[in-house]
Amino acid sequence: MGMLSDDGWVRLKVALDAARSGTGRPLQDERRVVEGVIWRQRNGAKGRALPPEFGPWWKAAQLHIRWSRLGVWERAFER
């Protein structure tokens, strides 16, 4: 149930990598968690409504909040 095509993911990954500071631990299953964030935003759903194929709901919620506060999403989509 991927939200992004493989090409779309590659382009978003490049933008996200450029937008992040590069510090901190690497994110396990990054594509799955990012697609979980996208699913929530497209559906306007609460975090706990995230389908299990996107992993634990709290990972997507935590990532979205953290990257929003740091401006990662904004910088990535400016690219």
Secondary structure as GFF3:
##gff-version 3
##sequence-region A 1 79
A	DSSP	alpha_helix	6	19	.	.	.	ID=ss1
A	DSSP	alpha_helix	30	43	.	.	.	ID=ss2
A	DSSP	three_ten_helix	47	49	.	.	.	ID=ss3
A	DSSP	three_ten_helix	52	54	.	.	.	ID=ss4
A	DSSP	alpha_helix	57	70	.	.	.	ID=ss5
A	DSSP	alpha_helix	72	78	.	.	.	ID=ss6
###
